[in-house]
């Protein structure tokens, strides 16, 4: 008897709890989360990842062939325009070639000496012919000599002068040959005493990005020695999906939120390459990508080239628009709709949308400011159903 009595009391208690829960849940309708529509500024953007790079990179090359001394600068160093980055000695030669070049120098010197002697002789002859012409001219004025003799003297003086000029030209040629021979022999021993070094200077003020090899070695002309860039000339390159790139134009706003530092970096789109390429995603899906290049309004000193960045490109922006959370939208008969809360009941309303991003959408028609909209409407919710907004 006692056991049956206890079971009866327990059953009554469970029934009472069930009734209380039913009353609590049914009181005021189905509990839902709601949001109020407001007038706000709405922007639509393309989320993208990218990297920084130098806007105007420079490759410093060897201007001449020769012995490159060890490069004193290091990667990451900031240099001034015109600063010496390296030195190149004229190309060292083997002993046989050096001996032949030395012999060429001696031959060129001998030819120069001969040219100097020829010039001296021609100068004396020209001076003598000039004086002889002056004497005969004076005698002709006195009537002692005929005109024919005077003309011959003047002709001899002119020829002697031309011979002197030719000797001067030959001396200049011999001097140039000697200089060329001496230039060829420079660097034959491969040390600094064999000839002046050629200085390799920085084309602009900037930062050294990469040095393939700092060691001293023989390099041919045109060998890349290092890469550098202007420290203030960084740009950002985003690779975006081609279907997103069609909405991006020059001048649109860029906001970089992930770059390793504090704050948001702002900039503008400079150009869209419009040249697509294929890239395989992390999931193994082939994607068509397009590069978007932008400029930053402020470049932190800690940011360098080749750094990863992430952010967004704002493609559209509108002010004073009626915005509703996208979590309250659903499709109904091929149109967008929401459940508005009116007098404690869910009222289905079709809406016309404008701009839309991942969080909010612009409502052109169907709602007014201050309307309450059900968020994440459950599948069991229907038009006219009684609802109770959760706090």
BADRENVO-738386 format. One record per atom (N, C-alpha, C): residue in three letters; x, y negated, z. Coordinates in steps of 0.1 Angstrom, whole numbers, plus 5000, padded with zeros to 4 digits. Atoms other than C-alpha are relative to their C-alpha. Example, Ala and Ser with C-alpha at 12.3 -4.5 7.8 and 13.67 -1.06 7.14 Angstrom:
BEGIN
Ala500950125000/Ala512350455078/Ala500949885000/Ser499150115000/Ser513750115071/Ser499249895008/
This chain:
BEGIN
Unk500850125000/Unk500050005000/Unk500949875000/Unk499150115000/Unk502849765009/Unk500749984987/Unk499250025013/Unk504749834977/Unk499149954989/Unk500950055010/Unk501649774956/Unk499749855002/Unk500350144997/Unk501049444974/Unk501149914996/Unk498950085005/Unk504549324967/Unk500049994985/Unk500050015015/Unk504249414930/Unk498949904996/Unk501150105004/Unk500949214929/Unk500549865002/Unk499550144997/Unk502648904945/Unk501049964989/Unk498950035011/Unk505648934920/Unk499349974987/Unk500750025013/Unk503348964890/Unk499349865000/Unk500750125000/Unk501348664901/Unk501049884999/Unk499050115000/Unk504548454906/Unk500549994986/Unk499650015013/Unk505748544871/Unk499049944991/Unk501150065008/Unk502348454856/Unk500049855003/Unk500050144997/Unk502548124874/Unk501149924993/Unk498850065006/Unk506048044861/Unk499749994985/Unk500350005015/Unk504848134825/Unk499049894997/Unk501050115003/Unk501847904828/Unk500749865001/Unk499350134999/Unk504047614841/Unk500849974988/Unk499150025011/Unk506547664813/Unk499149964987/Unk500850025012/Unk503747674787/Unk499449865001/Unk500650134999/Unk502147364801/Unk501149894997/Unk498950105002/Unk505547184802/Unk500449994985/Unk499650005014/Unk506447284767/Unk498949944991/Unk501150045009/Unk503047214752/Unk499649865003/Unk500450134997/Unk502646884770/Unk500849904991/Unk499450105009/Unk503346604744/Unk500550064987/Unk499649945013/Unk504046844715/Unk501450055000/Unk498749945002/Unk507246994701/Unk501149905002/Unk498950094998/Unk510446834714/Unk500949984988/Unk499150035012/Unk512546664687/Unk500949895004/Unk499050114999/Unk515546434684/Unk499649904990/Unk500450105010/Unk514746104667/Unk501149895000/Unk499150125002/Unk516645794654/Unk499149894994/Unk500750125004/Unk515445444647/Unk500749944988/Unk499450065011/Unk515945294613/Unk500449855003/Unk499550134998/Unk518044974613/Unk500549944987/Unk499450075011/Unk519244704589/Unk501549995003/Unk498549994997/Unk523044744585/Unk500749994987/Unk499150005012/Unk525944734561/Unk500450154997/Unk499849865004/Unk526345064542/Unk501150014989/Unk498949995011/Unk529445174522/Unk500150154996/Unk499849875005/Unk530045474501/Unk501550024996/Unk498549985003/Unk533645614498/Unk500350144996/Unk499449875004/Unk535745894484/Unk501150035010/Unk499049964991/Unk537746074510/Unk501250074992/Unk498949955008/Unk541246154497/Unk501350015008/Unk498750004994/Unk544746254507/Unk501049964989/Unk499050045010/Unk547846124491/Unk501449995007/Unk498750014995/Unk551446024496/Unk500549864996/Unk499450135004/Unk553545704495/Unk501250034991/Unk498949995009/Unk556145644469/Unk500549864997/Unk499450135004/Unk558445364457/Unk499349944987/Unk500650065012/Unk556745124433/Unk501049984989/Unk499050025010/Unk559945044415/Unk501350075004/Unk498849924996/Unk562545324421/Unk501149964990/Unk498850025008/Unk566045274408/Unk501050125002/Unk499049895000/Unk568545544398/Unk501449934997/Unk498750065002/Unk572145414403/Unk500950104993/Unk499249915008/Unk574445574377/Unk501449944999/Unk498650045002/Unk578145564370/Unk500149924987/Unk499850085012/Unk578945284346/Unk501150044991/Unk498949955008/Unk582145444334/Unk500450145005/Unk499549874996/Unk583745784335/Unk501349985008/Unk498850024991/Unk586445824362/Unk499950085013/Unk499949944987/Unk587345934397/Unk499149935010/Unk500950064990/Unk584445864421/Unk500550025014/Unk499649994986/Unk585645784456/Unk498850055008/Unk501149954991/Unk583645924485/Unk499049885002/Unk501050104999/Unk580345734487/Unk499849965015/Unk500050044986/Unk580345524519/Unk498649995006/Unk501350024994/Unk576545464523/Unk499350145002/Unk500849884997/Unk574045724536/Unk498649994996/Unk501550015002/Unk570445814529/Unk499349935011/Unk500750074990/Unk568145584547/Unk500649865003/Unk499450134998/Unk570545294548/Unk499349894992/Unk500550125007/Unk569244944539/Unk501249924995/Unk498950075006/Unk571444764515/Unk499549874993/Unk500350125006/Unk571544414500/Unk500350004985/Unk499850015014/Unk571444324463/Unk501549964998/Unk498650025003/Unk574944334449/Unk501050065009/Unk499149934991/Unk576344534478/Unk500750124993/Unk499249905007/Unk579144774467/Unk499550145007/Unk500549874996/Unk577745134469/Unk501050114998/Unk499049905003/Unk580645324454/Unk501149934991/Unk498950055009/Unk583945274435/Unk500450124991/Unk499649905010/Unk585145454404/Unk501349964994/Unk498750035006/Unk588745474394/Unk500050064986/Unk499949955014/Unk589645524357/Unk500350155000/Unk499949855001/Unk589645884346/Unk501450055001/Unk498649954999/Unk592746074357/Unk500250104988/Unk499649925012/Unk594646254329/Unk501050115004/Unk498949904997/Unk596946564327/Unk501349944996/Unk498650055003/Unk600746504325/Unk500349984986/Unk499650015014/Unk601046564288/Unk499249884994/Unk500850125005/Unk598246314280/Unk500549875006/Unk499550124994/Unk599646064304/Unk501349964994/Unk498850035006/Unk603046094288/Unk499849944986/Unk500350065014/Unk601546034253/Unk499449865001/Unk500650144999/Unk599545734266/Unk501149915004/Unk498850094997/Unk602845594281/Unk500849974988/Unk499350025012/Unk604545634248/Unk499249904991/Unk500850105008/Unk601645444231/Unk500249865006/Unk499850134994/Unk602145164256/Unk501349944995/Unk498750055004/Unk605845134248/Unk500049964985/Unk500150035015/Unk605045144210/Unk499349874998/Unk500850135001/Unk602444864215/Unk500949885005/Unk499250114996/Unk604944654234/Unk501149974990/Unk499050035011/Unk607644694207/Unk499349934988/Unk500750075011/Unk605044594181/Unk499749855004/Unk500350144995/Unk604244284202/Unk501349924999/Unk498750075001/Unk607944194205/Unk500349964985/Unk499850035014/Unk608244224167/Unk499149894995/Unk500950105004/Unk605144014162/Unk500449865006/Unk499550134995/Unk606543744185/Unk501249954992/Unk498950055008/Unk609743734165/Unk499649954987/Unk500550045013/Unk607843714133/Unk499449865001/Unk500650134998/Unk605843424146/Unk501049895002/Unk499050104998/Unk608943244158/Unk500749964987/Unk499450025013/Unk610543284124/Unk499149924991/Unk500950085008/Unk607443164106/Unk499849865004/Unk500250144995/Unk607042864129/Unk501249914996/Unk498850085004/Unk610642754121/Unk499949974985/Unk500150025014/Unk610142804084/Unk498949894996/Unk501150105002/Unk606842604085/Unk500449865003/Unk499650134996/Unk608442324104/Unk501049944989/Unk499050045010/Unk611342314079/Unk499449954987/Unk500750035012/Unk609042314049/Unk499249875001/Unk500850134998/Unk606942024064/Unk501049884999/Unk499050115000/Unk610041814070/Unk500549974985/Unk499550015014/Unk611341884034/Unk498949934992/Unk501050075008/Unk607941774020/Unk499949855004/Unk500050144996/Unk608041454040/Unk501249924994/Unk498950075006/Unk611541364028/Unk499849984985/Unk500250025014/Unk610741423992/Unk498949904996/Unk501150105002/Unk607541223995/Unk500649865001/Unk499450134999/Unk609640924007/Unk500949974988/Unk499250035012/Unk612040963978/Unk499249984988/Unk500850025011/Unk609240983954/Unk499449865000/Unk500550144999/Unk607840653966/Unk501049904995/Unk498950085005/Unk611240503958/Unk500350024985/Unk499849975014/Unk611040653923/Unk501250094997/Unk498849915002/Unk613940893928/Unk499650144995/Unk500449875004/Unk611941213923/Unk498750004992/Unk501249995008/Unk609241323899/Unk498850055008/Unk501249954993/Unk605641403909/Unk500050155001/Unk499949855000/Unk606241773900/Unk500750055012/Unk499249964989/Unk608941803926/Unk499349985013/Unk500750034988/Unk606741643952/Unk498950115002/Unk501149904999/Unk603841893945/Unk500650135004/Unk499449874996/Unk606242193948/Unk500350005015/Unk499650004986/Unk607442073982/Unk498850015009/Unk501249994993/Unk603942023994/Unk499450145000/Unk500549865000/Unk602942373982/Unk500850095009/Unk499249914992/Unk605842533999/Unk499749975015/Unk500450034986/Unk604842354032/Unk498750075004/Unk501349934997/Unk601242484029/Unk500250155001/Unk499849865000/Unk602442834022/Unk500750045013/Unk499249974988/Unk604842824052/Unk499049995012/Unk501050014989/Unk601942704075/Unk499150125000/Unk500849885000/Unk599742984064/Unk500750135004/Unk499249894995/Unk602543234070/Unk500150005015/Unk499950014986/Unk602843094105/Unk498650045007/Unk501349964995/Unk599043134111/Unk499850154999/Unk500149855001/Unk599243494098/Unk500850075011/Unk499249944989/Unk602043564123/Unk499449985013/Unk500750014988/Unk599943424151/Unk498950105001/Unk501049904999/Unk597143654142/Unk500650145002/Unk499349874998/Unk599543944140/Unk500450025015/Unk499650004986/Unk600743854175/Unk498850035009/Unk501349974993/Unk597143854188/Unk499650144999/Unk500449865002/Unk596444194173/Unk501050095008/Unk499149924993/Unk599644334188/Unk499749995015/Unk500450014986/Unk598644194222/Unk498850085004/Unk501249934998/Unk595244344219/Unk500350155001/Unk499649865000/Unk596744684210/Unk500750045013/Unk499349974988/Unk599044664240/Unk499050015012/Unk501049994989/Unk596144584263/Unk499150135000/Unk500849885001/Unk594144874249/Unk500850125005/Unk499149894996/Unk597145114254/Unk500150005015/Unk499950004985/Unk597544994290/Unk498750045007/Unk501349954995/Unk593845044296/Unk499950155000/Unk500149865001/Unk594045394284/Unk500950085010/Unk499149934990/Unk596945474307/Unk499649985014/Unk500550024987/Unk595045344337/Unk499450125005/Unk500749884994/Unk594045624361/Unk500750134996/Unk499449875004/Unk596445874346/Unk500550085012/Unk499649934988/Unk597645954381/Unk498950035010/Unk501249974992/Unk594145944397/Unk500149935013/Unk500050074987/Unk595045704425/Unk499749854998/Unk500450145001/Unk594245344433/Unk501049914994/Unk498950085006/Unk597645214421/Unk500050014985/Unk499949985014/Unk597045334386/Unk499149904992/Unk500850095007/Unk594445074378/Unk498949955009/Unk501050064992/Unk591644854392/Unk498750095000/Unk501249914999/Unk588545044405/Unk498849924995/Unk501350065005/Unk585044974390/Unk499050015012/Unk501050004989/Unk582544874417/Unk498650034995/Unk501449975003/Unk579045024416/Unk499249935011/Unk500850084990/Unk576644774432/Unk498550035000/Unk501449984999/Unk573044784443/Unk499349904991/Unk500750095009/Unk570644644417/Unk499149905007/Unk500950084992/Unk568244514443/Unk500250035015/Unk500049974986/Unk567844484481/Unk499050115003/Unk500949884998/Unk566344814493/Unk500650105009/Unk499649894991/Unk566845144510/Unk500550124991/Unk499449885007/Unk568945444498/Unk499050125003/Unk501049894999/Unk566445734492/Unk500750135000/Unk499449875002/Unk568646014480/Unk501449994994/Unk498649995005/Unk572346094474/Unk500250144997/Unk499849865003/Unk572846424456/Unk501350055005/Unk498649954995/Unk576546444465/Unk500849885003/Unk499250114996/Unk578646204485/Unk501450024998/Unk498649965001/Unk581846384478/Unk500749924989/Unk499250055011/Unk584746234458/Unk500250104989/Unk499949905011/Unk584946384423/Unk500149924987/Unk500050065013/Unk585346314386/Unk498650004994/Unk501350015005/Unk582146194370/Unk500149944986/Unk500250075013/Unk581246114334/Unk499149885001/Unk500850125000/Unk579645784325/Unk498550044999/Unk501449985000/Unk575945784332/Unk499550115010/Unk500449904989/Unk576046044361/Unk499249935011/Unk500850054989/Unk573245974386/Unk500850015013/Unk499349994987/Unk574945884419/Unk499049995012/Unk500950014989/Unk571945794441/Unk498749944995/Unk501350065002/Unk568345684442/Unk499749905011/Unk500350114990/Unk567145364459/Unk498749934996/Unk501250075003/Unk564045154461/Unk499849885009/Unk500350124992/Unk562844814473/Unk499250045013/Unk500749964988/Unk561744854510/Unk498649955001/Unk501350065000/Unk558744634504/Unk499150044989/Unk500749965012/Unk557644804473/Unk499350135000/Unk500649874999/Unk555745104486/Unk498649994994/Unk501449985005/Unk552545224469/Unk499550135004/Unk500749884996/Unk550045494477/Unk499450074988/Unk500549925011/Unk549145774453/Unk499050105006/Unk500949904996/Unk545945964460/Unk499750094988/Unk500549905010/Unk544946284441/Unk498650035003/Unk501449984998/Unk541246294438/Unk499450094990/Unk500749925010/Unk538746524421/Unk499649914988/Unk500450085012/Unk537946414385/Unk498649955001/Unk501450054999/Unk534246384393/Unk499949895010/Unk499950114991/Unk535146144421/Unk500749884993/Unk499250115006/Unk537645944400/Unk499249924990/Unk500850085009/Unk534945834376/Unk499349885007/Unk500650114992/Unk533545614404/Unk501049905006/Unk498950084994/Unk536845454413/Unk500549904989/Unk499550115009/Unk537945124397/Unk501149925007/Unk499050094995/Unk540744874401/Unk499349895009/Unk500550104991/Unk540244634430/Unk499250055012/Unk500849954989/Unk538244864453/Unk500950025012/Unk499350004986/Unk539144884490/Unk500550145003/Unk499449884995/Unk541445144504/Unk500249995015/Unk499849994985/Unk541445244541/Unk500750135004/Unk499249884996/Unk544145474554/Unk499950015015/Unk500249984986/Unk543245614587/Unk501050105006/Unk499049904995/Unk545845894590/Unk501349984993/Unk498750025006/Unk549445794584/Unk501150025011/Unk499049974990/Unk551145884617/Unk500149895010/Unk499950114991/Unk550845544634/Unk498649965005/Unk501250054994/Unk548245344652/Unk499449904990/Unk500750105008/Unk545545134634/Unk499750064986/Unk500449975014/Unk544145144599/Unk500849914990/Unk499350075010/Unk546145044569/Unk499049974988/Unk500950045010/Unk544244854543/Unk500749964987/Unk499450035013/Unk544844804506/Unk498950004989/Unk500950005012/Unk543344794471/Unk500550094989/Unk499749915011/Unk543245024441/Unk500649914989/Unk499450075011/Unk545644904414/Unk499750064987/Unk500349935013/Unk545045164387/Unk499550145003/Unk500449865000/Unk543445494380/Unk500650064987/Unk499249955011/Unk545645704357/Unk499150054989/Unk500949955010/Unk542645864339/Unk500650124992/Unk499449885006/Unk544946164331/Unk499950115010/Unk500349894991/Unk543646474347/Unk501050114999/Unk499149895000/Unk545746774357/Unk499450115009/Unk500649894992/Unk544947114372/Unk500950035012/Unk499349964988/Unk545847204407/Unk499250115007/Unk500749894993/Unk545047514427/Unk499949975015/Unk500250034986/Unk543447454461/Unk500550115009/Unk499549904990/Unk544247634493/Unk499150124999/Unk500949885001/Unk541247864486/Unk500250074987/Unk499749945013/Unk542747954452/Unk499149964989/Unk500950055010/Unk540247744432/Unk500749904991/Unk499450105009/Unk541447554401/Unk499149885000/Unk500750135000/Unk540547184404/Unk500749914991/Unk499550105009/Unk540946904380/Unk500149875009/Unk499750114992/Unk542646614397/Unk500549884992/Unk499650125006/Unk543346254389/Unk500849915010/Unk499350094990/Unk545946014405/Unk499449865000/Unk500450134998/Unk544745694419/Unk501149925008/Unk498950074994/Unk547445434427/Unk499549875006/Unk500450124993/Unk546945164453/Unk501249935007/Unk499050084993/Unk548844884470/Unk499549975014/Unk500350034986/Unk548944814508/Unk500249865002/Unk499850144996/Unk548444474522/Unk501049985011/Unk499050004990/Unk550744554551/Unk500750135000/Unk499349885001/Unk553544804550/Unk500850015013/Unk499249994987/Unk554844924585/Unk501450044997/Unk498649975002/Unk558544944588/Unk500350155002/Unk499849854998/Unk558245314599/Unk499550084989/Unk500549925011/Unk556545414567/Unk501050004989/Unk499049995011/Unk558845544540/Unk499450074988/Unk500549945012/Unk558545714506/Unk499850155002/Unk500349864999/Unk557046054502/Unk499250045013/Unk500849974987/Unk554946024535/Unk498650044996/Unk501349965002/Unk551646204537/Unk499049895006/Unk501150094995/Unk548545974542/Unk498750054996/Unk501449965003/Unk544846024543/Unk499149895003/Unk500950114998/Unk541945794541/Unk498850014991/Unk501150015009/Unk539145674519/Unk500149894991/Unk500150105010/Unk538445474488/Unk498649955000/Unk501450054999/Unk535345254492/Unk499649974985/Unk500550025013/Unk533445274459/Unk498849914999/Unk501150095000/Unk530345084469/Unk499749955014/Unk500350064987/Unk529244854497/Unk498849914998/Unk501150095000/Unk525944684504/Unk499649955014/Unk500350064987/Unk524844454532/Unk498549985001/Unk501450024997/Unk521444414549/Unk499150104993/Unk500849895006/Unk520144754538/Unk499450085012/Unk500649924990/Unk517744974557/Unk500650144999/Unk499249885000/Unk519745274568/Unk499350105009/Unk500649894993/Unk518545614580/Unk501150115000/Unk499049894999/Unk520745914592/Unk499650104989/Unk500249905010/Unk521146174565/Unk499550135006/Unk500549884993/Unk520346444591/Unk498550005001/Unk501450015000/Unk516746324589/Unk499450034987/Unk500649985013/Unk516346384552/Unk499850144996/Unk500249875005/Unk515046684535/Unk499249994986/Unk500750005013/Unk513646784500/Unk498650055002/Unk501449955000/Unk509946814495/Unk499449974987/Unk500650015014/Unk508346884461/Unk500949924991/Unk499150075009/Unk511446764444/Unk500449865003/Unk499750144996/Unk511646434463/Unk500650005014/Unk499550014986/Unk513446314494/Unk498949965009/Unk501050034990/Unk511346294525/Unk500550005014/Unk499750004986/Unk511446234562/Unk498850035008/Unk501149994991/Unk509246304592/Unk500149875009/Unk500150114992/Unk508345974608/Unk499150035012/Unk500849984988/Unk507045974644/Unk499049885001/Unk501050104999/Unk503745784645/Unk498950055010/Unk501049964990/Unk501545794676/Unk500250145005/Unk499849874994/Unk503246104689/Unk499950124990/Unk500149895010/Unk502846304656/Unk501049984989/Unk499150005011/Unk505146394628/Unk499349974987/Unk500750035013/Unk504146224595/Unk501050014989/Unk499149995011/Unk505846334563/Unk499949884991/Unk500050115009/Unk506846044541/Unk501150024990/Unk499050005011/Unk508546044507/Unk500749875000/Unk499250125000/Unk511345794505/Unk500849994987/Unk499150035011/Unk513345634477/Unk501449965006/Unk498750034995/Unk517045634484/Unk500949924990/Unk499050085007/Unk519845394473/Unk501450065002/Unk498649954996/Unk523445424485/Unk499950115010/Unk500049894991/Unk524245734504/Unk501450055003/Unk498749944996/Unk527345864523/Unk499750125008/Unk500249884993/Unk527846164545/Unk499249985013/Unk500750024987/Unk526246004576/Unk498749924998/Unk501250085001/Unk523645754564/Unk499749984986/Unk500550035014/Unk521545664534/Unk499149885000/Unk500850125001/Unk519845354522/Unk498650044995/Unk501449975004/Unk516045364521/Unk499549884993/Unk500550115008/Unk514645154493/Unk498549985002/Unk501550004998/Unk510945254498/Unk499750115009/Unk500549904992/Unk509045454523/Unk500149985015/Unk499850024985/Unk510245324557/Unk500249855002/Unk499750144996/Unk510544984575/Unk500950015012/Unk499150004989/Unk512944874601/Unk499250025013/Unk500649974988/Unk512145014635/Unk499350135000/Unk500749875000/Unk510545344623/Unk500950105006/Unk499349894994/Unk511445654642/Unk500050124991/Unk499949895010/Unk512645944621/Unk500550125008/Unk499649874993/Unk513046314633/Unk501350044994/Unk498749955004/Unk516646434631/Unk500050155000/Unk499949865002/Unk517346784619/Unk498650075002/Unk501349954999/Unk513646864614/Unk499950154999/Unk500149855001/Unk512947234622/Unk499150054989/Unk500849955011/Unk511447454596/Unk498550025004/Unk501449984995/Unk508347504618/Unk499249875001/Unk500750134999/Unk507547134619/Unk499249974987/Unk500950025011/Unk504647034597/Unk499349865001/Unk500750135001/Unk502746714587/Unk498950005010/Unk501150024990/Unk500546594616/Unk500350075013/Unk499849934988/Unk502146814642/Unk500449905011/Unk499750084988/Unk502346674677/Unk501550025004/Unk498649994997/Unk505946594687/Unk500349925013/Unk499650084988/Unk507746464718/Unk501549974999/Unk498650045002/Unk510946264713/Unk500850035013/Unk499149974989/Unk513846384735/Unk500749875004/Unk499350124996/Unk515546124756/Unk501550004995/
